[in-house]
Every structure is written in structure tokens, then in C-alpha cells.
Amino acid sequence: QSVLTQPPSASGTPGQRVTISCSGSSSNIGNNTVNWYQQLPGTAPKLLFYSNNQRPSGVPDRFSGSKSGTSASLAISGLQSEDEADYYCATWDDSLNGVVFGGGTKLTVL
Amino acid sequence: DVQLVESGGGLVEPGGSLRLSCAASGFIFRSHTMSWVRQAPGKGLEWVSSITSSSSSTYHADSVRGRFTIFRDNAKKSLYLHMNSLRAEDTAVYYCARDLLPWFDPWGQGTLVIVSS
């Protein structure tokens, strides 16, 4: 069972907007910044967002990240077939003294 | 280009040992904290271990503390993970990643470790 809670799956049709949530506690999301990773099928994870809402170069602005209190969310607008992937949130946990991940959300583009 | 290439994975019996390696290029390796993250088959990501740039501090997840050791050779631009007393639940793809405190970027392609008799 993961420290951070994500829905196991999400879906949308091309062009739609999809949101993926990530819920934690005061010892992790509540006190630290959140990062998001995208893992395309059969590949290694790739950084999608850091520090809650900072987008590395090359990440389309269709993707946006936010954090409020002990929760964070990833939004994808103008959904495309190539967005089909697993998405993971992550942050530092002050109690565990280590990085914790969400269980991952499998995004399906219908 | 920043690149990380893992090696050393394979099949090992329960209770056995294995050493993973990660070769870095394209960035100043000696200046960065480095980490290992693993992913069991069909499962999510799990942080395993981290080591600071000068090796002054190491950190391990509870699940591997006392069995795994992370170390590095800055002259060789290489990161290592020595794994002892391996268990079936250690079966996973092990990724090496540059740790930008507290996010990981980039990640290597991973190396598969299978613990089975």
C-alpha cells in the first residue's frame, strides 16, 4: 500500500481534459513539494513536473500541476493518444525520511 | 546528453547477492546526489537508496536497510548497489536516477533482478 493515494485508473477521449489526484498527509505533501512522473509503456519513468507545477523543457503546456494542502493534482488538457501512460506522484516524507510515491494511475485514451 | 546506463541484473537464488552498476555521462557526476528506485513487475515505483555527492551520507528504505548498500566511485562516474540476502520480493527492475533533491531526472533504462530458486 502506497503512502500517497492515486486512483488506479483514469480515461478520456481525444481532446478531453483529465485530472489525476494524489492525496497524502502533513508529513509528506503537506510539508514538501510534489513531483510527477510519466511512464510510457515499456519505458523508464520520465520527469513530468517538479516543485508542484514546474514543467521541464520539452513537456507540452497541455500538462499542468498543482498542489493544495495535503493533495496534488495533474491535469492534461487536449488529451492525445500518446498521453496513454502510467502517471506517478512523489514527494519527500519527513516521518519516513525518504521519497514516497503514489501507486500510479494508468491513463487510457479511449 | 545526460545518460545513465544500468547493468548487473540477472537471476539469483533467495539469500544470494548481486551488485548493480550505473554508468553516468553528460553531466558532472561528482556534484550530484544519486539514487536507486525499483519497480516490481506490474507494480508501482519504490525508492530504494540514495547517496550524496561525496558519499558522506547514504539513505535506505526500511525494506532494504541492512541488506543493501549504495556506494559510488566519482572517478569512474559510476553508482553501485550491492544487494545481500535477496528475497523474492526484491524482484524488480532497478533504475538509477540523478537526484535533484527531491526529484529524479533523468532515469536510466533499468536492469531486471529476478530472485528465484
Interface residues (C-beta under 8 A of the other chain):
Chain A: S2 N32 T33 N35 Y37 T43 A44 P45 K46 L47 Y50 S51 P56 Y88 A90 T91 W92 L96 N97 G98 V99 V100 F101 G102 G103 G104
Chain B: S35 V37 G44 L45 E46 W47 S50 Y59 A61 D62 Y95 L100 P102 W103 F104 D105 P106 W107 G108 Q109 G110
